Amino acid sequence: MMTSQSPLLSIVIKAHERLCLDKAPLIVKSPGRINIIGEHTDYNNGFALLGAVDKSVVLAFTPRADNAIRLHSIDFDSTFETSLSTLEATGLEWPNLVLGSVIQLQRSEQNLSGFDLVYGADLPRSAGLSSSSAIACGVIYGLNKLFDLNMSVNDMAWSAVRTEHEFMGVRCGVMDQINNLRAQENSALLLDCQDQSSQYVPFEQQKLSVVLCDSQVRRKLSLSKYNKRRGQCEEGVTVLEKIKPGIKSLRDISMDFLQSNKSLLNPTVYKRCHFVLEENQRVLKTCEALRNNDLESIKRLLYASHEGLRDLYQVSCAEINKLVDGAMQIKGVYGARLMGAGFGGCTINLVEESQIGTFLNEMTKVFRDKLRKSPKIHVTALSKGTHVVNV
């Protein structure tokens, strides 16, 4: 239970009181995602090491006696009204994630009524923190609670994935959504994307802070090369499956098998597959290093991940590379890399708590001297996944 209200929570509550009068809301907090290591592995049935951050979407729901749906976005200062009987995507971008999430629940024959929803976020948009997944998961989780739908975590996660596929045009995997719903405070989540099983890896003992440096290079995944990268991995699987029937994803392929059949693959496709196989191994080695408090190994593994994203998967950019290279020169940094799908967004940096001040000062210089931008740096903590807030 929260003993004090965050600024965002207070803003959402006040907006709800103004728009919904005396109705008592169900309040849900849905956090953003960080990925410590394991990029582009989810849709290849691989491994990822994840966490939820203390920046989130806050949603206030109230049920209605009719089938009307009324949405109010604090961030867009806009209201949209429709009904359960006339649900469809709109020409406005901001309501579509909410409406798409409701449509997915309708298709699974969930028993819904109308509702009012007021929501806002302190998550940077298009910064690689999965703000869209936070909204979709927050909506589905909230409606599950509001109408006693008895959905499992996996059911909610896959409904959110289908929303992203259909209404955002992003062929994402399930890691962001599972993490959003399962994350725990002070722990990282090791997710096996093949069967959605997970285990918690203690994080607090390392005395490391998770610091995000926002490149301020924005991208829309549906308009980027994200879907193309997924298609290239699928192309590799299709070719290799002809040699070894039964292969369903890159998870089923060893590095020796990939290298022995390299000549059959387009060179670019080979690079994509090579990265994914190496990244899966880096995830498991990072978990081992965390358990053993082996900070030097963590540092090497995270930077190797960035090199792979830069050179083999080719999803980095000049601004991101400068931020990573700058961070790796600073005392007390135990790993820096591109985080998220790429083509912009944030870097993730694991920084010794005692060196946070030095890190902020030095990275401010990198932003100003190398990027010619004002710094946007967020010191975060691993937090709880989507949950009801009791005020």
C-alpha angles and dihedrals in degrees: 000000000000115000095193134024122249116225091253093049091051091050092051093047093050092048090049091050090051096048102033099034113206099353113125110230134219103232121207128185115206115186133212121250133244122193111209090190137338113078124183089002097107098073088044092058092249137129132285134181108216146170141184119242133219091251116087156147114268116205128189115199131188125178122235131213091230136047096262121124120204119185128188122188114200092194093055094032088225139125127212128188131195138133139244090252095055103038117151140133114283136214087250116085101208100063095045098083091052095044092044090053091052091048090054090054091049091052090054087054096246116169104246135170130191120286145180119233129189117181144165138172143213090196115115107243120234091008098117096262094114097245090166092055090048090056096045094046092044092053095047093044091048095049090046088057096039095053101028093241095163094218119169122235090254092050091052092045095051092046088055091048092053089050090056092047096049105032103030099032092231117134093209127164125236103261098097093050097045090048091048091057101037106035120125132203116265092007136096119223118230104205126194101206092196095071101005091242115148144184133195122247115200111242108170096075092070093067089224128143122213108231123186122204112199112215089197088225103134127204138174108225092209089057096039132078093269095106090046091057090053090050091052091054090049089050089055091051091049092054095044094045088066089060095042113023114214097046107134102168142357087273087074094056128086123213091243091054092048093050094045089056097039093117091063093060133077105254092242092049089050091054092051092050093044091055094050094051092049092045092055090056091047091055093055092044091050091054089052091048091050092052090050094043088237100159096171092058090048089053093052093045096050093048090047087054090054092048089053093048089048100044109021104028092029098209100127128094137209094265094051092047091053092051093050095045091048093050094050090062094058123096114247097026112129101185139345131190147142110287125206132012093323136225088112134329125105141334119225117222128187105212130183106249093233090056099051093106092052091047093052092049095047096044090049086061091049091052093049100038102034104027099027088224138117110258122260107189126162123195105203141178130216107260143181122288125245111321145152114270115219110207 
